[in-house]
Amino acid sequence: MKRSQINRVMAEAAKMIRSFGFVLPPFAWWTPQDFRERAGAAEGIIRAGLGWDITDYGQGRFDELGLFLFTLRNGDLADLRAGQGMCYAEKLLISRRDQISPMHRHIVKAEDIINRGGATLAIELYGSDAQGGFDAESGGRVRCDGIWRDFAPGEVLALAPGESVTLMPGDWHAFWGEGGDVLIGEVSTVNDDLTDNVFRAPIGRFAEIEEDAAPAHLLVSDYRRWLG
């Protein structure tokens, strides 16, 4: 993705988020220079991977295959392993109309995916085989707003605003906005985007960036390169 496109997606996403009455935390608006000057104070933000996250999964087709995310809070894997402490994470996502977030599962993370507003959120579901691989013949069981629901392989759930689904490790899923753009909430166990995403197709988690403009704000994936 070009940096100019990322800057544009940020601005569009911020406008949509505001339209639903949601306010991002102050560090969302820091410039790269702000982060450099506050690197010590921001150590927790950087270490937890909080902030802007815009991806085309390395495929260069963001409008067709991509996702906007903002990580609001994220716990510690050591706490999760210990079974106490900050074991949770929270994100905001925007899935555009017909923009696919590709088929994947998680190894550790359980998550509630919540339609916070906009159009219908479509989620396609499959189960895993005995080794955790994608199984085109396998369905499963999920909770929708606390109510158990069996799903057939390839079934598409249609979540209206306010509705949610709870996905457990091993639940293969892809999603997109049906009929328009969707603001999505994700509440989960600790999030580790470096190791905990298993994609069906051989794709990457983060975008490869062409620096054709200065960044308006840093992405989570920028922190290591820009801040050391």
C-alpha positions as CSV (number, residue, x, y, z in Angstrom):
1,M,0.0,0.0,0.0
2,K,1.1,3.5,-0.6
3,R,1.5,5.7,2.5
4,S,-0.8,8.3,0.9
5,Q,-3.5,5.7,0.6
6,I,-3.0,4.7,4.3
7,N,-3.3,8.4,5.3
8,R,-6.5,8.6,3.4
9,V,-8.0,5.5,4.9
10,M,-7.1,6.8,8.4
11,A,-9.0,10.1,7.7
12,E,-12.0,8.3,6.3
13,A,-12.1,5.8,9.2
14,A,-11.8,8.5,11.8
15,K,-14.7,10.3,10.2
16,M,-16.8,7.1,10.3
17,I,-15.9,6.4,13.9
18,R,-16.8,9.9,15.0
19,S,-20.2,9.5,13.2
20,F,-21.1,6.7,15.7
21,G,-20.2,8.8,18.7
22,F,-16.9,6.9,19.5
23,V,-13.9,8.9,20.5
24,L,-10.4,7.5,19.9
25,P,-7.7,7.9,22.7
26,P,-5.4,10.9,22.6
27,F,-2.4,9.0,21.3
28,A,-4.3,8.2,18.1
29,W,-3.5,11.8,17.0
30,W,0.2,11.8,17.8
31,T,2.5,12.5,14.9
32,P,5.6,10.4,14.3
33,Q,7.6,13.2,16.0
34,D,5.3,13.1,19.0
35,F,6.0,9.4,19.4
36,R,9.7,10.0,19.2
37,E,9.6,12.7,21.8
38,R,7.4,10.6,24.1
39,A,8.9,7.2,23.4
40,G,9.7,6.6,27.1
41,A,6.2,7.4,28.3
42,A,4.7,5.5,25.3
43,E,6.5,2.3,26.0
44,G,3.3,0.6,27.1
45,I,1.5,1.6,23.9
46,I,4.4,0.4,21.7
47,R,4.9,-2.9,23.6
48,A,1.2,-3.7,23.6
49,G,0.8,-2.8,19.9
50,L,-1.9,-0.2,20.4
51,G,-3.0,2.1,17.7
52,W,-3.6,2.3,13.9
53,D,-3.5,-0.9,11.8
54,I,-4.4,-0.9,8.1
55,T,-3.7,-3.9,6.0
56,D,-4.1,-5.3,2.5
57,Y,-2.5,-8.5,3.6
58,G,0.4,-7.8,1.3
59,Q,-1.8,-8.3,-1.8
60,G,-2.1,-4.8,-3.1
61,R,-5.9,-4.9,-3.4
62,F,-7.1,-3.0,-0.3
63,D,-10.6,-2.3,-1.6
64,E,-11.2,-6.0,-2.3
65,L,-9.0,-7.6,0.4
66,G,-8.3,-5.5,3.4
67,L,-9.3,-4.3,6.8
68,F,-9.0,-1.2,9.0
69,L,-8.3,-1.8,12.7
70,F,-7.4,0.3,15.8
71,T,-6.2,-1.6,18.9
72,L,-7.5,0.3,21.9
73,R,-6.1,-2.0,24.7
74,N,-4.1,-5.2,24.9
75,G,-3.0,-7.3,27.8
76,D,0.0,-9.4,28.4
77,L,0.6,-13.0,27.1
78,A,2.4,-13.7,30.4
79,D,-0.8,-12.8,32.3
80,L,-2.9,-15.0,30.0
81,R,-0.5,-17.9,30.6
82,A,-0.7,-17.3,34.4
83,G,-4.5,-17.0,34.3
84,Q,-4.6,-13.7,36.0
85,G,-4.0,-10.1,35.3
86,M,-4.7,-8.2,32.1
87,C,-5.9,-11.1,29.8
88,Y,-8.0,-9.1,27.4
89,A,-7.9,-6.9,24.3
90,E,-10.2,-4.6,22.5
91,K,-10.2,-3.3,18.9
92,L,-12.3,-1.2,16.6
93,L,-12.5,-2.4,13.0
94,I,-14.1,-1.2,9.8
95,S,-15.0,-3.6,7.1
96,R,-16.0,-1.9,3.9
97,R,-18.8,-3.0,1.5
98,D,-17.7,-6.3,-0.1
99,Q,-14.2,-5.9,1.3
100,I,-13.0,-9.4,2.4
101,S,-11.1,-10.1,5.6
102,P,-9.8,-13.5,4.4
103,M,-10.4,-16.9,5.8
104,H,-8.3,-17.5,9.0
105,R,-8.4,-18.9,12.5
106,H,-6.6,-18.2,15.7
107,I,-4.5,-20.5,17.8
108,V,-5.0,-18.9,21.2
109,K,-7.4,-16.0,20.9
110,A,-11.1,-16.2,21.6
111,E,-13.1,-13.2,20.4
112,D,-16.4,-11.5,20.4
113,I,-17.1,-9.9,17.0
114,I,-19.8,-7.2,17.4
115,N,-21.6,-5.1,14.8
116,R,-21.4,-1.7,16.3
117,G,-23.2,0.1,13.5
118,G,-23.7,0.6,9.8
119,A,-24.6,-2.2,7.4
120,T,-24.9,-6.0,7.9
121,L,-21.7,-7.8,8.9
122,A,-21.4,-11.1,7.0
123,I,-19.2,-13.8,8.6
124,E,-18.5,-17.1,6.7
125,L,-17.7,-20.0,9.0
126,Y,-15.9,-23.4,8.8
127,G,-14.6,-25.8,11.4
128,S,-11.1,-27.3,11.8
129,D,-9.8,-30.8,11.1
130,A,-8.1,-32.8,13.9
131,Q,-4.8,-30.9,13.3
132,G,-6.5,-27.5,13.3
133,G,-6.4,-27.2,9.5
134,F,-9.2,-25.7,7.3
135,D,-11.9,-28.3,6.8
136,A,-14.4,-27.6,3.9
137,E,-16.6,-30.4,5.2
138,S,-16.7,-29.3,8.9
139,G,-19.2,-27.1,10.6
140,G,-19.3,-26.3,14.3
141,R,-21.0,-24.3,17.0
142,V,-20.8,-20.7,18.1
143,R,-22.6,-18.4,20.5
144,C,-24.5,-15.4,19.0
145,D,-25.3,-12.9,21.8
146,G,-24.9,-15.7,24.3
147,I,-27.2,-18.2,22.5
148,W,-25.6,-21.4,21.0
149,R,-26.0,-21.8,17.3
150,D,-24.8,-24.7,15.1
151,F,-23.4,-23.7,11.7
152,A,-22.9,-25.8,8.5
153,P,-19.6,-25.6,6.6
154,G,-19.5,-22.4,4.7
155,E,-22.6,-20.9,6.4
156,V,-22.7,-17.1,6.4
157,L,-24.0,-15.4,9.5
158,A,-25.6,-12.0,8.9
159,L,-25.2,-9.8,12.0
160,A,-27.3,-6.7,12.2
161,P,-26.1,-3.7,14.2
162,G,-26.0,-4.7,17.9
163,E,-25.6,-8.4,17.2
164,S,-22.5,-10.4,17.9
165,V,-20.8,-13.8,17.6
166,T,-18.3,-15.4,19.9
167,L,-15.5,-17.3,18.0
168,M,-13.2,-19.7,19.7
169,P,-9.7,-20.9,18.6
170,G,-10.1,-23.1,15.6
171,D,-13.2,-21.5,14.2
172,W,-12.3,-20.5,10.7
173,H,-13.9,-17.3,9.6
174,A,-13.9,-14.6,6.9
175,F,-16.0,-11.5,7.0
176,W,-17.1,-8.4,5.0
177,G,-19.6,-5.6,4.9
178,E,-22.9,-6.6,3.3
179,G,-24.7,-3.7,1.7
180,G,-22.4,-1.1,3.1
181,D,-19.6,-0.3,5.5
182,V,-19.7,-1.7,9.0
183,L,-18.1,-0.5,12.3
184,I,-17.1,-3.6,14.2
185,G,-16.0,-4.1,17.8
186,E,-13.7,-6.9,18.8
187,V,-13.3,-7.9,22.5
188,S,-10.9,-10.8,22.9
189,T,-8.3,-12.5,24.9
190,V,-4.8,-11.1,24.5
191,N,-4.0,-10.2,20.9
192,D,-0.8,-11.4,19.2
193,D,-0.9,-10.5,15.5
194,L,2.6,-11.7,14.9
195,T,2.0,-15.3,15.7
196,D,-1.7,-16.0,16.3
197,N,-3.2,-15.6,12.9
198,V,-3.4,-18.7,10.6
199,F,-4.6,-17.9,7.1
200,R,-6.0,-20.4,4.7
201,A,-4.2,-18.7,1.8
202,P,-0.4,-18.0,1.9
203,I,-0.7,-14.3,2.7
204,G,0.8,-11.9,5.2
205,R,-0.9,-10.2,8.1
206,F,0.6,-6.7,7.5
207,A,0.8,-4.4,4.4
208,E,4.0,-3.7,2.6
209,I,4.3,0.1,2.5
210,E,5.5,2.3,-0.4
211,E,6.6,5.6,1.2
212,D,5.2,8.1,-1.3
213,A,4.2,10.6,1.5
214,A,5.0,11.3,5.1
215,P,2.9,9.3,7.6
216,A,0.1,11.3,9.2
217,H,0.2,8.8,12.2
218,L,2.3,5.7,12.7
219,L,0.8,2.3,12.2
220,V,1.4,-0.4,14.8
221,S,3.6,-2.1,12.2
222,D,5.7,1.1,11.9
223,Y,6.8,1.2,15.6
224,R,9.9,-1.0,15.4
225,R,11.2,0.7,12.2
226,W,10.4,4.3,13.1
227,L,11.1,4.2,16.8
228,G,13.7,1.5,17.2
